[in-house]
Amino acid sequence: DDVLFTRSGTVGRSAIVPQRASGFVMSSHILRVRQDPRFYLPELMFRAFRGEPTIKNQLLELTRGATRPGFNTQLLSGMTIPVPPLAEQSQILERLQALDVLIESFAEKTKLIARLDGLDRSILAKAFRGELAPQEPTDEPATVHLERLRTQSPPSKAKTR
């Protein structure tokens, strides 16, 4: 449940260490934040590092380096991190997780709409090529039929009173 935090390059990207990672070796490009879960829920701290405005602003101000941005433990320990009461943290986390479900659903629907749009174009293309239904070998091509229709005289329109 430690929160990992990138310290160089793209400073501030974070992740939660899963239980199965016990004994894994950590890169020197990552800082580990070990908090007491009775004080700060790891999932909420992870999310705070990813987007909480107070933390993001501090990261922008404190990150050092012109060619390769960097961050260190001294800078991290000097940050002000908002800590709501534990009960409030649980409520915030529940709401964020519910929003995650909605966002995922929206993303899936957006992908489906894009696929349907592509299918519409594909079906139209097949229809114009005559590939949607079996063709009779004696049928004339659509271009011949259209040309015959163009050359025929238009029907007369009789006016009625």
Accessible surface in RSA format (square Angstrom, percent):
REM  Atomic radii and reference values for relative SASA: ProtOr
REM  Chains: A
REM  Algorithm: Lee & Richards
REM  Probe-radius: 1.40
REM  Slices: 20
REM RES _ NUM      All-atoms   Total-Side   Main-Chain    Non-polar    All polar
REM                ABS   REL    ABS   REL    ABS   REL    ABS   REL    ABS   REL
RES ASP A   1    84.32  59.1  65.29  65.0  19.02  45.0  15.37  36.2  68.94  68.8
RES ASP A   2    18.58  13.0  18.26  18.2   0.32   0.8   1.90   4.5  16.69  16.6
RES VAL A   3     0.00   0.0   0.00   0.0   0.00   0.0   0.00   0.0   0.00   0.0
RES LEU A   4    35.84  20.0  35.84  25.6   0.00   0.0  35.84  25.2   0.00   0.0
RES PHE A   5     0.36   0.2   0.00   0.0   0.36   0.9   0.08   0.1   0.28   0.8
RES THR A   6    35.91  25.5  35.80  36.3   0.12   0.3  35.80  48.1   0.12   0.2
RES ARG A   7    70.38  29.6  69.58  35.5   0.81   1.9   3.19   4.4  67.19  40.7
RES SER A   8    24.16  20.4  15.09  20.1   9.07  20.9  14.78  31.5   9.38  13.1
RES GLY A   9    25.99  32.1   0.00   N/A  25.99  32.1  19.67  54.0   6.32  14.1
RES THR A  10    88.19  62.7  77.58  78.6  10.61  25.3  49.41  66.4  38.78  58.6
RES VAL A  11    28.20  18.6   5.56   5.0  22.64  54.5   5.56   4.8  22.64  61.4
RES GLY A  12     5.99   7.4   0.00   N/A   5.99   7.4   3.72  10.2   2.27   5.1
RES ARG A  13   159.54  67.0 152.01  77.5   7.53  17.9  39.97  54.6 119.56  72.5
RES SER A  14    20.23  17.1   0.00   0.0  20.23  46.6   3.16   6.7  17.07  23.9
RES ALA A  15    47.53  43.7  46.25  71.4   1.27   2.9  47.36  66.7   0.17   0.4
RES ILE A  16    45.90  26.1  28.71  21.4  17.18  41.4  28.78  20.7  17.12  46.4
RES VAL A  17    33.01  21.7  31.74  28.7   1.28   3.1  32.95  28.6   0.07   0.2
RES PRO A  18    60.78  44.3  50.05  45.6  10.74  39.0  59.20  48.9   1.58   9.8
RES GLN A  19   136.72  76.5 119.98  87.7  16.74  39.8  67.77 144.3  68.94  52.3
RES ARG A  20   188.65  79.2 158.58  80.8  30.07  71.6  80.39 109.9 108.25  65.6
RES ALA A  21    10.87  10.0   6.59  10.2   4.29   9.7   6.59   9.3   4.29  11.4
RES SER A  22   101.43  85.7  70.53  94.1  30.90  71.2  44.64  95.1  56.79  79.6
RES GLY A  23    76.44  94.3   0.00   N/A  76.44  94.3  41.20 113.1  35.25  78.9
RES PHE A  24   140.47  70.3 110.70  68.6  29.77  77.5 116.50  70.6  23.98  68.6
RES VAL A  25   148.11  97.5 114.38 103.6  33.73  81.3 118.80 103.2  29.31  79.5
RES MET A  26    84.03  43.5  57.35  38.0  26.68  63.5  59.03  50.2  25.00  33.1
RES SER A  27    53.30  45.0  36.57  48.8  16.73  38.5  41.05  87.4  12.25  17.2
RES SER A  28    91.49  77.3  69.46  92.7  22.03  50.8  56.43 120.2  35.06  49.1
RES HIS A  29    97.47  53.3  96.46  67.0   1.01   2.6  64.77  66.8  32.70  38.0
RES ILE A  30    45.72  26.0  41.45  30.9   4.27  10.3  41.45  29.8   4.27  11.6
RES LEU A  31     6.05   3.4   4.86   3.5   1.19   3.0   6.05   4.3   0.00   0.0
RES ARG A  32   123.62  51.9  96.68  49.3  26.94  64.1   9.03  12.3 114.59  69.4
RES VAL A  33    22.92  15.1  19.79  17.9   3.13   7.5  22.92  19.9   0.00   0.0
RES ARG A  34   162.37  68.2 131.23  66.9  31.14  74.1  59.25  81.0 103.12  62.5
RES GLN A  35    25.50  14.3  10.62   7.8  14.88  35.4  16.48  35.1   9.02   6.8
RES ASP A  36    60.02  42.0  48.53  48.3  11.49  27.2  30.81  72.5  29.21  29.1
RES PRO A  37    69.76  50.8  64.92  59.2   4.84  17.6  65.20  53.8   4.56  28.3
RES ARG A  38   191.88  80.6 175.16  89.3  16.72  39.8  81.04 110.8 110.84  67.2
RES PHE A  39   126.32  63.2 120.99  74.9   5.33  13.9 123.53  74.9   2.80   8.0
RES TYR A  40     6.47   3.0   6.47   3.7   0.00   0.0   2.33   1.8   4.14   5.1
RES LEU A  41    36.57  20.4  36.57  26.2   0.00   0.0  36.57  25.7   0.00   0.0
RES PRO A  42    15.55  11.3  15.55  14.2   0.00   0.0  15.55  12.8   0.00   0.0
RES GLU A  43    48.10  27.6  47.22  35.7   0.87   2.1  17.00  32.9  31.09  25.4
RES LEU A  44    12.35   6.9  12.35   8.8   0.00   0.0  12.35   8.7   0.00   0.0
RES MET A  45    10.96   5.7  10.96   7.3   0.00   0.0  10.96   9.3   0.00   0.0
RES PHE A  46    31.52  15.8  31.52  19.5   0.00   0.0  31.52  19.1   0.00   0.0
RES ARG A  47    48.42  20.3  40.69  20.7   7.73  18.4  14.10  19.3  34.32  20.8
RES ALA A  48     9.62   8.8   5.06   7.8   4.56  10.4   9.30  13.1   0.32   0.9
RES PHE A  49     2.32   1.2   0.18   0.1   2.13   5.6   0.18   0.1   2.13   6.1
RES ARG A  50   141.96  59.6 121.76  62.1  20.20  48.1  22.42  30.6 119.54  72.4
RES GLY A  51    38.49  47.5   0.00   N/A  38.49  47.5  21.68  59.5  16.81  37.6
RES GLU A  52    49.53  28.4  43.28  32.7   6.25  14.9  30.64  59.3  18.89  15.4
RES PRO A  53    90.67  66.1  87.32  79.6   3.35  12.2  90.67  74.9   0.00   0.0
RES THR A  54    59.66  42.4  53.95  54.7   5.71  13.6  32.90  44.2  26.76  40.5
RES ILE A  55     0.05   0.0   0.05   0.0   0.00   0.0   0.05   0.0   0.00   0.0
RES LYS A  56    97.49  47.6  96.19  59.0   1.30   3.1  51.34  46.2  46.15  49.2
RES ASN A  57    81.20  56.0  79.96  77.3   1.24   3.0  16.20  39.0  65.01  62.8
RES GLN A  58    28.75  16.1  28.46  20.8   0.29   0.7  21.85  46.5   6.90   5.2
RES LEU A  59    13.61   7.6  13.26   9.5   0.35   0.9  13.55   9.5   0.06   0.2
RES LEU A  60   145.97  81.3 122.96  88.0  23.01  57.8 125.36  88.0  20.61  55.5
RES GLU A  61   129.35  74.3 106.97  80.9  22.38  53.3  44.63  86.3  84.71  69.2
RES LEU A  62    43.74  24.4  43.74  31.3   0.00   0.0  43.74  30.7   0.00   0.0
RES THR A  63    34.66  24.7  19.03  19.3  15.63  37.2  16.42  22.1  18.25  27.6
RES ARG A  64   135.95  57.1 131.91  67.2   4.05   9.6  65.44  89.4  70.52  42.7
RES GLY A  65    54.93  67.7   0.00   N/A  54.93  67.7  27.29  74.9  27.64  61.9
RES ALA A  66   109.48 100.7  62.62  96.6  46.86 106.6  72.64 102.3  36.84  97.6
RES THR A  67   141.15 100.4 105.54 107.0  35.61  84.9  83.81 112.6  57.34  86.7
RES ARG A  68   140.54  59.0 128.00  65.3  12.53  29.8  56.08  76.6  84.46  51.2
RES PRO A  69    51.06  37.2  51.00  46.5   0.06   0.2  51.00  42.1   0.06   0.3
RES GLY A  70    18.76  23.1   0.00   N/A  18.76  23.1  18.60  51.0   0.16   0.4
RES PHE A  71     8.04   4.0   0.00   0.0   8.04  20.9   1.85   1.1   6.19  17.7
RES ASN A  72    58.86  40.6  58.86  56.9   0.00   0.0  16.62  40.0  42.24  40.8
RES THR A  73    86.95  61.8  84.44  85.6   2.51   6.0  54.93  73.8  32.02  48.4
RES GLN A  74   143.94  80.5 134.45  98.3   9.49  22.6  45.50  96.8  98.44  74.7
RES LEU A  75    32.19  17.9  29.10  20.8   3.09   7.8  31.96  22.4   0.23   0.6
RES LEU A  76    22.64  12.6  18.92  13.5   3.73   9.4  18.92  13.3   3.73  10.0
RES SER A  77    95.27  80.5  57.00  76.1  38.27  88.2  51.90 110.5  43.37  60.8
RES GLY A  78    61.23  75.5   0.00   N/A  61.23  75.5  34.03  93.4  27.20  60.9
RES MET A  79    17.44   9.0   0.00   0.0  17.44  41.5   0.05   0.0  17.39  23.0
RES THR A  80    94.71  67.4  90.15  91.4   4.56  10.9  61.97  83.2  32.73  49.5
RES ILE A  81    40.93  23.3  26.09  19.4  14.84  35.8  26.09  18.8  14.84  40.3
RES PRO A  82    50.91  37.1  39.79  36.3  11.12  40.4  50.25  41.5   0.67   4.2
RES VAL A  83    61.32  40.4  29.39  26.6  31.93  77.0  29.86  25.9  31.47  85.3
RES PRO A  84    28.41  20.7  19.26  17.6   9.15  33.3  26.21  21.6   2.20  13.7
RES PRO A  85    91.79  66.9  78.46  71.5  13.33  48.5  91.54  75.6   0.25   1.5
RES LEU A  86    69.88  38.9  63.17  45.2   6.71  16.9  63.18  44.4   6.70  18.0
RES ALA A  87    75.27  69.2  62.59  96.6  12.68  28.9  71.01 100.0   4.26  11.3
RES GLU A  88    80.70  46.3  78.23  59.2   2.46   5.9  22.38  43.3  58.32  47.6
RES GLN A  89     0.09   0.1   0.09   0.1   0.00   0.0   0.00   0.0   0.09   0.1
RES SER A  90    44.66  37.7  42.36  56.5   2.30   5.3  24.90  53.0  19.76  27.7
RES GLN A  91   103.68  58.0 102.59  75.0   1.09   2.6  25.66  54.6  78.02  59.2
RES ILE A  92    58.98  33.6  57.15  42.6   1.83   4.4  58.83  42.4   0.15   0.4
RES LEU A  93    21.32  11.9  21.32  15.3   0.00   0.0  21.32  15.0   0.00   0.0
RES GLU A  94   116.50  66.9 109.62  82.9   6.87  16.4  38.65  74.8  77.85  63.6
RES ARG A  95   174.26  73.2 170.86  87.1   3.40   8.1  56.69  77.5 117.57  71.3
RES LEU A  96    53.44  29.8  53.10  38.0   0.34   0.9  53.10  37.3   0.34   0.9
RES GLN A  97    82.34  46.0  80.56  58.9   1.78   4.2  27.71  59.0  54.63  41.4
RES ALA A  98    58.00  53.3  49.00  75.6   9.00  20.5  55.75  78.5   2.25   6.0
RES LEU A  99    90.64  50.5  90.64  64.8   0.00   0.0  90.64  63.7   0.00   0.0
RES ASP A 100    57.93  40.6  53.15  52.9   4.78  11.3  25.47  59.9  32.46  32.4
RES VAL A 101   103.67  68.2  99.01  89.6   4.66  11.2 102.64  89.2   1.03   2.8
RES LEU A 102   114.72  63.9 110.65  79.2   4.07  10.2 110.94  77.9   3.78  10.2
RES ILE A 103   113.05  64.3 110.74  82.5   2.30   5.6 112.90  81.3   0.15   0.4
RES GLU A 104    98.11  56.3  97.44  73.7   0.68   1.6  38.30  74.1  59.81  48.8
RES SER A 105    40.36  34.1  35.25  47.0   5.11  11.8  24.30  51.8  16.06  22.5
RES PHE A 106   144.34  72.2 141.96  87.9   2.38   6.2 143.89  87.2   0.45   1.3
RES ALA A 107    37.50  34.5  32.54  50.2   4.96  11.3  36.87  51.9   0.63   1.7
RES GLU A 108    92.44  53.1  90.58  68.5   1.86   4.4  27.11  52.4  65.33  53.3
RES LYS A 109   123.67  60.3 122.86  75.4   0.81   1.9  73.93  66.5  49.74  53.0
RES THR A 110    67.51  48.0  65.98  66.9   1.53   3.7  62.98  84.6   4.54   6.9
RES LYS A 111   137.70  67.2 133.32  81.8   4.38  10.4  85.49  76.9  52.21  55.6
RES LEU A 112    96.55  53.8  96.47  69.0   0.09   0.2  96.47  67.7   0.09   0.2
RES ILE A 113   117.94  67.1 117.21  87.3   0.74   1.8 117.36  84.5   0.59   1.6
RES ALA A 114    65.22  60.0  49.60  76.5  15.62  35.5  56.29  79.3   8.93  23.6
RES ARG A 115   162.99  68.4 153.61  78.3   9.38  22.3  56.03  76.6 106.96  64.8
RES LEU A 116   105.39  58.7 105.31  75.3   0.08   0.2 105.31  74.0   0.08   0.2
RES ASP A 117    66.74  46.7  63.55  63.3   3.18   7.5  16.71  39.3  50.03  49.9
RES GLY A 118    29.68  36.6   0.00   N/A  29.68  36.6  24.15  66.3   5.52  12.4
RES LEU A 119    93.77  52.2  92.82  66.4   0.95   2.4  93.02  65.3   0.74   2.0
RES ASP A 120    84.79  59.4  81.60  81.2   3.19   7.5  19.90  46.8  64.89  64.7
RES ARG A 121   149.68  62.8 143.93  73.4   5.75  13.7  69.72  95.3  79.96  48.5
RES SER A 122    48.61  41.1  40.02  53.4   8.59  19.8  25.62  54.6  22.99  32.2
RES ILE A 123    88.91  50.6  88.91  66.2   0.00   0.0  88.91  64.0   0.00   0.0
RES LEU A 124   103.98  57.9 103.98  74.4   0.00   0.0 103.98  73.0   0.00   0.0
RES ALA A 125    39.65  36.5  31.46  48.5   8.20  18.6  38.79  54.6   0.86   2.3
RES LYS A 126    85.49  41.7  85.49  52.5   0.00   0.0  29.36  26.4  56.13  59.8
RES ALA A 127    47.15  43.4  27.75  42.8  19.40  44.1  30.20  42.5  16.94  44.9
RES PHE A 128   175.66  87.9 142.97  88.6  32.69  85.1 146.87  89.0  28.78  82.4
RES ARG A 129   143.85  60.4 110.57  56.4  33.28  79.2  68.43  93.5  75.42  45.7
RES GLY A 130    27.26  33.6   0.00   N/A  27.26  33.6  21.90  60.1   5.36  12.0
RES GLU A 131    96.50  55.4  66.10  50.0  30.40  72.4  36.01  69.7  60.49  49.4
RES LEU A 132   102.02  56.8  67.81  48.5  34.20  86.0  69.59  48.9  32.43  87.3
RES ALA A 133    58.64  53.9  50.48  77.9   8.16  18.6  54.46  76.7   4.18  11.1
RES PRO A 134   135.72  98.9 105.39  96.1  30.33 110.3 118.01  97.4  17.71 110.1
RES GLN A 135   112.66  63.0  85.28  62.3  27.38  65.2  44.92  95.6  67.75  51.4
RES GLU A 136   110.82  63.6 106.44  80.5   4.37  10.4  32.50  62.9  78.32  63.9
RES PRO A 137   128.39  93.6  88.88  81.0  39.51 143.6 102.76  84.8  25.63 159.3
RES THR A 138   128.64  91.5  95.27  96.6  33.37  79.5  84.51 113.5  44.13  66.7
RES ASP A 139    84.16  58.9  62.46  62.2  21.69  51.3  20.30  47.8  63.86  63.7
RES GLU A 140    74.77  42.9  53.27  40.3  21.51  51.2  36.80  71.2  37.97  31.0
RES PRO A 141    85.06  62.0  72.29  65.9  12.77  46.4  84.85  70.1   0.22   1.3
RES ALA A 142    70.33  64.7  57.43  88.6  12.90  29.3  62.70  88.3   7.63  20.2
RES THR A 143   101.46  72.2  94.96  96.3   6.50  15.5  81.87 110.0  19.59  29.6
RES VAL A 144    73.00  48.0  69.53  62.9   3.47   8.4  72.45  63.0   0.55   1.5
RES HIS A 145    76.97  42.1  76.97  53.5   0.00   0.0  53.46  55.1  23.51  27.4
RES LEU A 146    89.54  49.9  88.56  63.4   0.98   2.5  88.56  62.2   0.98   2.6
RES GLU A 147    87.18  50.0  87.18  66.0   0.00   0.0  44.65  86.4  42.53  34.7
RES ARG A 148   101.68  42.7  96.55  49.2   5.13  12.2  55.88  76.4  45.81  27.8
RES LEU A 149    90.64  50.5  76.74  54.9  13.90  34.9  76.79  53.9  13.85  37.3
RES ARG A 150   170.57  71.6 138.13  70.4  32.45  77.3  68.51  93.6 102.06  61.9
RES THR A 151    99.77  71.0  65.32  66.2  34.45  82.1  60.40  81.1  39.37  59.5
RES GLN A 152    98.81  55.3  83.79  61.2  15.02  35.8  35.19  74.9  63.63  48.3
RES SER A 153    97.53  82.4  73.83  98.5  23.71  54.6  44.74  95.3  52.79  74.0
RES PRO A 154   114.07  83.1  95.53  87.1  18.54  67.4 101.08  83.5  12.99  80.7
RES PRO A 155   119.83  87.3 100.78  91.9  19.06  69.3 112.14  92.6   7.69  47.8
RES SER A 156   112.50  95.1  79.05 105.5  33.44  77.0  54.06 115.1  58.44  81.9
RES LYS A 157   192.85  94.1 162.21  99.5  30.64  72.9 110.25  99.2  82.60  88.0
RES ALA A 158    91.41  84.0  58.53  90.3  32.88  74.8  66.69  93.9  24.72  65.5
RES LYS A 159   197.63  96.4 163.07 100.1  34.56  82.3 111.76 100.6  85.87  91.5
RES THR A 160   126.60  90.0  96.37  97.7  30.23  72.1  68.92  92.6  57.68  87.2
RES ARG A 161   283.97 119.2 202.86 103.4  81.12 193.1 109.45 149.6 174.53 105.8
END  Absolute sums over single chains surface
CHAIN  1 A    12879.4      10786.1       2093.3       7975.4       4904.0
END  Absolute sums over all chains
TOTAL         12879.4      10786.1       2093.3       7975.4       4904.0
